Amino acid sequence: MVIFNIYVIHETRFKTRFNLINNTLTDVKKICNKIGNISVNIKFISENPEFDNNRINYDKYPTDTDDNELNSINTDYNKNITLLNENIIANIEKHRLIYDIIAKSNDNDESNIYNLILEDDALISNDYINNIEETFKNIANKTFNEWDILFTCLPPMKENDKLEMNNTKDYFKLLMCKSSYFIKKNICKELYDFTNTIKLSHKNMLSRFIYENPKYKYMFLNKNLLLEGSKIGIVPTTINNNNFLFQNNNYITLINISNKEKLEEKDIKESEKIYKISSKQFLSTDMMHIMGIIYYKYNDYDNAKEYFIMALENTKTHNITIQQNSEVLNNTINIYQFNQEFLEECKKLKSKYSI
């Protein structure tokens, strides 16, 4: 019997995410039951571990070494060194806690135990259940065994009919996401120690670990498996100041429209049509936000303001505390300089200091 130990990273105040991850876990258990020889253990990691701020180090990586390739890579990483908010740090610490638990585990038969880490916005689409089932089978029967970390969230880069593993280092300098991945015990202690000093978000620290530790094997699949709710737009991001929905085709179309040098009426009509279709599926903070940007670039500040406010209000329905550097928050504030409905009326009022 093969055992899947599933560790779920969750913040209890995010109720919509709790429903989302429970649906995912139900699907995972159904898939494992169908396969027949996989037992599932689930552990929620909800409490925030104590944190020492002295572990944060925002010093830049050196870019003046004799290695030009290293200088270039360090330059890319330096661009991602920014002030980390409490949600980002909590996310890092929960991943580290899991690494520590796995590293210290005393399992009698490690060859038949697999550890799957899921963030609470990991979700399963019916379109990809067969891919997940085949992957789980290949892990259980050890067809897929040559990995130390196996990402189940990264987008496929080399699709073909046969499900196979690809090396992340061949396609990603920086990981696009880390919402779901299998990890083996042998790598956990070193990864735990590596992330003791915090300089980057966990996604980027994982990327850096991969770069600095080529002795391990980091793989992902050539077909879609688990998706990420915050990269589709079903739930807002809880950690990032801005959020790109790379798993949402409607959003990508709107981004392309917003990037046009000059917007025309036909662009607005197309955007509204796309937004209407998307809203019938779910209401998304990021879809509202990009609509606000489109209207702003079209110089329609009234509609831009309306969409920005809608986006901000939508985050409240998910019980998310907006960080001060949030693009949604700052665009909502800044739009008021173009939309001051009482400005002309105020100009007509006599100042109390006038003679």
MARTOR-866410 format. One record per residue (C-alpha): residue in one letter; x, z, y. Coordinates in steps of 0.05 Angstrom, whole numbers, padded with zeros to 5 digits, always signed. Layout:
// MARTOR-866410
AXZY/...
This chain:
// MARTOR-866410
M+00000+00000+00000/V+00025-00019+00070/I+00012+00027+00128/F+00001+00005+00200/N+00012+00063+00248/I-00023+00042+00312/Y-00004+00077+00376/V-00053+00066+00434/I-00029+00077+00506/H-00089+00100+00546/E-00107+00137+00610/T-00171+00176+00599/R-00200+00163+00668/F-00203+00088+00655/K-00270+00087+00618/T-00278+00012+00615/R-00211+00005+00581/F-00231+00058+00530/N-00290+00014+00509/L-00245-00047+00508/I-00192-00017+00463/N-00243+00014+00416/N-00272-00056+00404/T-00201-00081+00390/L-00187-00025+00341/T-00252-00039+00305/D-00232-00111+00297/V-00162-00092+00273/K-00190-00046+00220/K-00238-00100+00197/I-00181-00149+00190/C-00138-00099+00151/N-00197-00081+00106/K-00208-00155+00091/I-00135-00164+00072/G-00142-00105+00026/N-00073-00072+00020/I-00064-00046+00091/S-00081+00025+00110/V-00090+00040+00185/N-00071+00104+00223/I-00089+00108+00297/K-00059+00155+00349/F-00079+00155+00422/I-00025+00171+00472/S-00065+00196+00532/E-00028+00255+00561/N+00024+00239+00614/P+00092+00269+00593/E+00130+00311+00643/F+00176+00269+00686/D+00240+00284+00723/N+00247+00242+00786/N+00322+00246+00781/R+00318+00195+00725/I+00299+00141+00774/N+00356+00097+00798/Y+00342+00038+00843/D+00414+00016+00850/K+00421-00059+00843/Y+00458-00093+00787/P+00526-00122+00807/T+00526-00195+00828/D+00600-00203+00844/T+00629-00201+00774/D+00675-00254+00744/D+00616-00277+00700/N+00574-00326+00740/E+00519-00326+00687/L+00514-00250+00690/N+00513-00253+00767/S+00454-00301+00764/I+00417-00258+00714/N+00430-00195+00754/T+00404-00229+00816/D+00339-00244+00780/Y+00332-00172+00758/N+00349-00145+00827/K+00289-00183+00855/N+00246-00140+00809/I+00274-00073+00830/T+00220-00043+00874/L+00190+00025+00886/L+00152+00046+00823/N+00085+00080+00831/E+00061+00138+00788/N+00020+00093+00743/I+00080+00049+00727/I+00122+00111+00711/A+00066+00140+00668/N+00063+00075+00629/I+00138+00076+00618/E+00137+00148+00594/K+00081+00135+00544/H+00120+00078+00513/R+00181+00123+00509/L+00142+00179+00478/I+00120+00131+00423/Y+00193+00109+00411/D+00212+00182+00405/I+00156+00196+00355/I+00175+00137+00312/A+00250+00151+00315/K+00239+00223+00292/S+00188+00207+00238/N+00204+00227+00167/D+00171+00172+00127/N+00187+00169+00053/D+00179+00094+00047/E+00198+00062+00114/S+00198-00008+00084/N+00122-00005+00078/I+00107+00027+00146/Y+00097-00015+00208/N+00087+00011+00278/L+00041-00027+00326/I+00038-00007+00399/L-00024-00027+00437/E-00039-00016+00511/D-00112-00002+00525/D-00128-00071+00552/A-00105-00107+00489/L-00163-00148+00462/I-00181-00196+00407/S-00216-00262+00416/N-00257-00291+00359/D-00217-00355+00369/Y-00153-00321+00345/I-00177-00274+00290/N-00150-00322+00236/N-00082-00321+00270/I-00081-00245+00270/E-00104-00241+00198/E-00049-00289+00176/T+00003-00251+00216/F-00017-00185+00185/K-00015-00215+00116/N+00055-00243+00128/I+00079-00175+00153/A+00048-00138+00094/N+00078-00185+00042/K+00144-00186+00081/T+00142-00261+00094/F+00151-00241+00167/N+00205-00188+00160/E+00264-00213+00202/W+00249-00177+00267/D+00261-00111+00301/I+00208-00122+00354/L+00151-00172+00341/F+00110-00186+00403/T+00037-00202+00389/C+00018-00213+00462/L+00064-00268+00487/P+00036-00338+00497/P+00057-00390+00446/M+00112-00438+00469/K+00119-00483+00408/E+00052-00492+00375/N+00044-00527+00309/D-00002-00522+00248/K+00041-00472+00212/L+00044-00401+00237/E+00116-00381+00249/M+00160-00334+00289/N+00201-00356+00349/N+00258-00320+00383/T+00238-00291+00451/K+00308-00303+00478/D+00298-00378+00470/Y+00238-00378+00517/F+00236-00316+00561/K+00288-00288+00608/L+00236-00239+00630/L+00177-00220+00586/M+00109-00241+00612/C+00074-00181+00581/K+00083-00123+00532/S+00012-00102+00517/S+00019-00107+00441/Y+00079-00108+00395/F+00105-00084+00328/I+00169-00044+00330/K+00214-00019+00274/K+00242+00051+00270/N+00315+00029+00270/I+00312+00005+00343/C+00270+00062+00373/K+00325+00114+00386/E+00369+00065+00423/L+00310+00038+00463/Y+00288+00108+00480/D+00357+00126+00506/F+00363+00060+00544/T+00299+00073+00582/N+00318+00143+00602/T+00343+00116+00668/I+00286+00082+00703/K+00301+00023+00748/L+00247-00027+00731/S+00176-00032+00704/H+00173-00023+00628/K+00162-00098+00617/N+00226-00113+00655/M+00265-00056+00623/L+00246-00084+00555/S+00271-00152+00579/R+00336-00121+00601/F+00344-00084+00535/I+00335-00150+00499/Y+00388-00183+00542/E+00439-00126+00533/N+00427-00116+00458/P+00431-00184+00423/K+00446-00149+00356/Y+00371-00139+00347/K+00318-00192+00331/Y+00261-00201+00381/M+00208-00248+00358/F+00139-00273+00377/L+00088-00320+00346/N+00076-00393+00358/K+00001-00381+00362/N-00043-00336+00405/L-00057-00268+00375/L-00078-00210+00419/L-00097-00222+00492/E-00090-00176+00552/G-00153-00156+00589/S-00117-00148+00655/K-00087-00218+00648/I-00156-00248+00634/G-00189-00208+00690/I-00237-00167+00649/V-00205-00104+00677/P-00160-00098+00739/T-00087-00080+00733/T-00073-00006+00738/I+00002-00013+00752/N+00018-00077+00791/N+00011-00090+00865/N-00009-00161+00850/N-00036-00192+00786/F-00031-00263+00759/L-00084-00279+00707/F-00041-00326+00665/Q-00092-00322+00607/N-00150-00345+00651/N-00157-00420+00661/N-00210-00412+00716/Y-00163-00367+00755/I-00105-00416+00748/T-00149-00472+00775/L-00166-00429+00835/I-00093-00412+00846/N-00077-00487+00847/I-00132-00498+00899/S-00106-00440+00942/N-00036-00470+00940/K-00059-00534+00973/E-00029-00546+01042/K-00097-00560+01072/L-00164-00541+01042/E-00226-00585+01050/E-00300-00573+01040/K-00297-00604+00970/D-00245-00551+00951/I-00292-00496+00973/K-00349-00525+00933/E-00306-00532+00871/S-00280-00460+00880/E-00350-00432+00886/K-00372-00471+00824/I-00314-00443+00784/Y-00326-00372+00809/K-00400-00376+00792/I-00383-00398+00720/S-00332-00342+00713/S-00378-00289+00741/K-00430-00303+00688/Q-00378-00279+00637/F-00352-00218+00675/L-00338-00195+00746/S-00264-00197+00761/T-00226-00163+00817/D-00173-00217+00815/M-00223-00275+00816/M-00256-00244+00877/H-00188-00234+00910/I-00166-00306+00900/M-00233-00330+00928/G-00219-00288+00990/I-00151-00321+00997/I-00182-00390+00990/Y-00232-00376+01045/Y-00178-00345+01089/K-00136-00409+01083/Y-00199-00449+01099/N-00205-00406+01163/D-00272-00379+01140/Y-00257-00306+01155/D-00328-00281+01144/N-00330-00303+01071/A-00257-00283+01062/K-00274-00213+01085/E-00335-00211+01039/Y-00295-00229+00977/F-00238-00182+00994/I-00287-00124+01001/M-00320-00144+00936/A-00252-00143+00901/L-00236-00074+00929/E-00304-00047+00909/N-00296-00076+00839/T-00233-00034+00827/K-00274+00028+00841/T-00322+00012+00784/H-00262+00017+00738/N-00242+00085+00768/I-00174+00057+00791/T-00135+00088+00848/I-00110+00033+00893/Q-00037+00038+00910/Q-00016+00029+00983/N+00023-00035+00968/S-00035-00068+00932/E-00047-00140+00955/V-00122-00130+00947/L-00121-00069+00993/N-00074-00099+01045/N-00110-00166+01048/T-00176-00129+01058/I-00146-00089+01115/N-00112-00149+01147/I-00173-00194+01147/Y-00205-00150+01200/Q-00157-00175+01253/F-00191-00243+01245/N-00261-00215+01238/Q-00276-00165+01293/E-00350-00173+01303/F-00354-00122+01359/L-00292-00144+01396/E-00326-00186+01450/E-00378-00131+01461/C-00324-00079+01468/K-00287-00122+01519/K-00348-00120+01565/L-00351-00044+01565/K-00323-00009+01625/S-00262+00034+01611/K-00270+00108+01626/Y-00204+00104+01663/S-00224+00047+01708/I-00234+00060+01783/
